[in-house]
Amino acid sequence: MAGAATATFNVSSTPSLLRRSSLISLSSKPSILSLRPLPKYPRIYALSSNDIKVGTNIEVDGAPWRVLEFLHVKPGKGAAFVRTKMRNYVTGNTVEKTFRAGSSIEEADVFKETKQFTYKDGVQFVFMDLNTFEETRLNEKDVGDKTKWLKEGMDCNLLFWNGKVIDFELPITVKLTVADVDPGLKGDTAQGGSKPATLDTGAVVNVPLFVNIGDEILVDTRTGQYMSRA
């Protein structure tokens, strides 16, 4: 009888536990409120000097810098350090600076946005966001030497820091038209020498002898060198 009573207790208690489990499971389903995205918190931009590499953006003395060169040095005596060559985004100045190995460095919050150069308004260059149609204007001094490669309709990357434009990047390869050049000679080849050509943006580039007025060519904006005919 005791065994039967025990069997009855076990069988009857199982559904009770299952029902309790079901209730807990149902009541613990996430509500609509719990599915809302969590609030965003400001990022903490920090890195170690050991993380420095070419292209790293760091903030030093309240200004944004881009690392151009770096070298990790471990002297026989004394502490290891990182020697860098950096360019100031705002002033354009280039300096050399060393950091103690493992020291904490603030990363500059530099980000890029693609804008299209649409037209020049007096001394200002107007770039447009093709999604929002918002315009960003840069002065001639901000564009500097890059104006010789800049053509209407060209997509560029504008670099922002603290809400303002600090620099912009041209496409690595641009297609431009030869506006003026001495005529080519019969039998000219790509290996037969070069001649200066004036492009539709005003830039002057050395091109092969066979290139003529009206030809479209590809130019590397980093070096200013002719690459090929388009």
C-alpha positions as CSV (number, residue, x, y, z in Angstrom):
1,M,0.0,0.0,0.0
2,A,2.8,2.3,0.8
3,G,4.4,1.6,-2.5
4,A,1.0,2.4,-4.3
5,A,0.6,5.6,-2.3
6,T,4.1,6.6,-3.3
7,A,3.4,5.9,-7.0
8,T,0.2,7.9,-6.9
9,F,2.0,10.9,-5.3
10,N,4.8,10.8,-8.0
11,V,2.4,10.6,-10.9
12,S,0.1,13.3,-9.7
13,S,2.9,15.7,-8.8
14,T,4.5,15.5,-12.3
15,P,1.7,17.5,-14.2
16,S,1.8,20.1,-11.4
17,L,5.5,20.7,-11.9
18,L,5.0,20.8,-15.7
19,R,2.1,23.3,-15.3
20,R,4.3,25.5,-13.0
21,S,7.1,25.3,-15.5
22,S,4.8,26.3,-18.4
23,L,3.5,29.3,-16.4
24,I,7.0,30.4,-15.7
25,S,8.0,30.0,-19.3
26,L,5.0,31.9,-20.6
27,S,5.4,34.7,-18.2
28,S,9.1,35.1,-18.9
29,K,8.6,35.8,-22.7
30,P,10.1,39.2,-23.5
31,S,7.6,42.0,-23.8
32,I,7.6,44.6,-26.7
33,L,9.3,47.1,-24.4
34,S,12.2,44.7,-23.7
35,L,12.9,44.4,-27.5
36,R,13.6,48.1,-27.9
37,P,17.3,48.9,-28.6
38,L,19.5,49.7,-25.7
39,P,20.6,53.3,-25.3
40,K,23.9,54.2,-27.0
41,Y,26.7,55.3,-24.8
42,P,29.7,57.4,-26.0
43,R,32.6,55.3,-27.3
44,I,35.8,55.5,-25.4
45,Y,38.6,55.9,-27.9
46,A,41.7,54.6,-26.3
47,L,44.6,52.4,-27.6
48,S,48.1,51.4,-26.6
49,S,51.2,52.8,-28.3
50,N,51.9,49.2,-29.2
51,D,48.8,49.3,-31.5
52,I,50.1,52.1,-33.6
53,K,50.5,51.4,-37.3
54,V,50.5,53.4,-40.5
55,G,47.1,55.2,-41.0
56,T,46.2,55.2,-37.3
57,N,44.4,58.4,-36.2
58,I,45.4,59.7,-32.8
59,E,44.7,62.8,-30.8
60,V,47.7,64.6,-29.3
61,D,47.5,68.0,-27.6
62,G,43.9,68.4,-28.6
63,A,44.5,67.9,-32.3
64,P,44.0,65.0,-34.7
65,W,47.0,63.4,-36.3
66,R,47.6,60.6,-38.8
67,V,50.5,58.2,-38.4
68,L,52.6,58.1,-41.6
69,E,55.5,56.0,-40.3
70,F,56.3,54.1,-37.2
71,L,59.1,52.0,-35.7
72,H,59.0,49.9,-32.5
73,V,62.4,50.3,-30.8
74,K,63.8,48.1,-28.0
75,P,67.1,49.5,-26.9
76,G,69.7,47.4,-25.0
77,K,69.2,49.7,-22.0
78,G,66.2,51.7,-21.0
79,A,62.5,51.3,-21.8
80,A,61.2,50.4,-25.3
81,F,59.4,53.1,-27.3
82,V,57.6,53.8,-30.5
83,R,59.0,56.3,-32.9
84,T,56.5,57.9,-35.2
85,K,56.1,60.4,-38.1
86,M,52.7,62.1,-38.0
87,R,50.8,64.6,-40.0
88,N,48.4,67.1,-38.4
89,Y,45.1,66.9,-40.2
90,V,44.2,70.6,-39.4
91,T,47.5,72.4,-40.1
92,G,49.1,69.9,-42.5
93,N,52.4,70.0,-40.4
94,T,54.5,66.8,-40.2
95,V,56.4,66.0,-37.0
96,E,58.3,63.1,-35.4
97,K,57.2,62.0,-32.0
98,T,58.0,59.1,-29.7
99,F,55.7,57.3,-27.3
100,R,56.7,55.0,-24.4
101,A,55.9,51.4,-25.3
102,G,52.6,50.3,-23.7
103,S,51.5,53.9,-22.9
104,S,47.9,54.9,-23.4
105,I,47.0,57.1,-26.4
106,E,43.7,58.7,-27.3
107,E,42.4,57.7,-30.7
108,A,41.0,60.5,-32.8
109,D,37.4,60.1,-33.7
110,V,37.9,60.7,-37.5
111,F,35.3,59.3,-39.8
112,K,34.7,59.4,-43.6
113,E,31.6,60.3,-45.6
114,T,31.4,60.0,-49.3
115,K,30.3,63.2,-51.1
116,Q,30.2,64.2,-54.7
117,F,31.9,67.3,-55.9
118,T,29.1,69.1,-57.8
119,Y,30.4,72.6,-58.7
120,K,32.6,75.5,-57.7
121,D,30.9,78.6,-56.3
122,G,33.4,81.4,-56.4
123,V,36.3,80.4,-54.1
124,Q,34.3,77.5,-52.6
125,F,34.1,73.9,-53.7
126,V,30.6,72.4,-53.1
127,F,30.3,68.7,-52.2
128,M,26.9,67.1,-51.9
129,D,25.6,64.0,-50.0
130,L,23.6,62.2,-52.7
131,N,21.3,60.6,-50.0
132,T,20.4,63.7,-48.1
133,F,21.3,66.4,-50.7
134,E,23.1,68.2,-47.9
135,E,25.9,70.5,-49.1
136,T,29.4,70.8,-47.6
137,R,31.6,73.7,-48.7
138,L,35.4,73.8,-48.7
139,N,37.5,76.8,-49.4
140,E,40.4,76.9,-51.9
141,K,42.9,76.7,-49.1
142,D,41.2,73.5,-47.7
143,V,41.3,71.8,-51.1
144,G,44.9,73.0,-51.9
145,D,46.9,71.1,-54.5
146,K,44.1,68.5,-54.9
147,T,42.1,70.9,-57.1
148,K,44.2,69.9,-60.1
149,W,42.6,66.4,-60.0
150,L,39.1,67.5,-59.0
151,K,36.4,67.2,-61.6
152,E,32.6,67.8,-61.3
153,G,30.7,64.6,-60.6
154,M,33.7,63.0,-58.8
155,D,33.0,61.1,-55.6
156,C,35.4,62.0,-52.7
157,N,35.7,61.0,-49.1
158,L,35.4,63.9,-46.6
159,L,37.0,63.3,-43.3
160,F,35.2,64.7,-40.2
161,W,36.5,65.3,-36.7
162,N,34.5,67.1,-33.9
163,G,31.8,67.9,-36.4
164,K,34.0,69.7,-39.0
165,V,35.8,68.7,-42.2
166,I,39.5,68.4,-41.6
167,D,40.5,66.8,-44.9
168,F,39.3,65.0,-48.0
169,E,40.5,62.1,-50.1
170,L,40.4,61.9,-53.9
171,P,39.9,58.6,-55.7
172,I,43.2,56.9,-56.2
173,T,42.6,56.7,-60.0
174,V,40.9,59.5,-61.9
175,K,39.9,59.7,-65.6
176,L,40.8,63.1,-67.2
177,T,40.9,64.4,-70.8
178,V,43.9,65.8,-72.5
179,A,43.2,69.4,-73.3
180,D,46.6,70.4,-74.9
181,V,49.6,68.5,-75.9
182,D,52.1,68.4,-78.8
183,P,50.9,66.2,-81.6
184,G,52.2,62.6,-81.7
185,L,54.6,61.4,-84.3
186,K,54.2,58.5,-86.6
187,G,55.7,55.3,-85.1
188,D,55.6,56.6,-81.6
189,T,55.4,53.9,-78.9
190,A,54.8,53.8,-75.2
191,Q,58.6,53.2,-74.7
192,G,59.6,56.0,-77.1
193,G,59.7,58.8,-74.6
194,S,57.2,61.2,-73.0
195,K,55.9,64.7,-73.3
196,P,53.9,67.1,-71.0
197,A,50.2,67.2,-71.5
198,T,47.7,69.7,-70.0
199,L,44.5,68.1,-68.8
200,D,41.0,69.5,-68.6
201,T,41.5,70.3,-64.9
202,G,44.6,72.3,-65.5
203,A,47.0,69.6,-64.3
204,V,50.2,68.9,-66.3
205,V,51.2,65.2,-66.6
206,N,53.9,63.5,-68.6
207,V,52.3,61.2,-71.1
208,P,53.6,58.8,-73.8
209,L,54.3,60.3,-77.2
210,F,51.3,58.7,-78.8
211,V,48.8,60.5,-76.6
212,N,46.9,63.3,-78.4
213,I,44.4,66.0,-77.6
214,G,41.0,64.7,-76.7
215,D,42.4,61.4,-75.4
216,E,41.0,60.2,-72.0
217,I,43.7,59.0,-69.6
218,L,43.9,57.5,-66.2
219,V,46.1,59.3,-63.6
220,D,47.2,58.2,-60.1
221,T,46.3,61.1,-57.8
222,R,48.9,59.9,-55.2
223,T,51.8,60.3,-57.5
224,G,50.4,62.5,-60.3
225,Q,51.7,59.9,-62.9
226,Y,50.1,58.7,-66.1
227,M,48.8,55.2,-65.9
228,S,47.2,54.4,-69.2
229,R,44.6,55.5,-71.8
230,A,41.1,55.1,-70.5
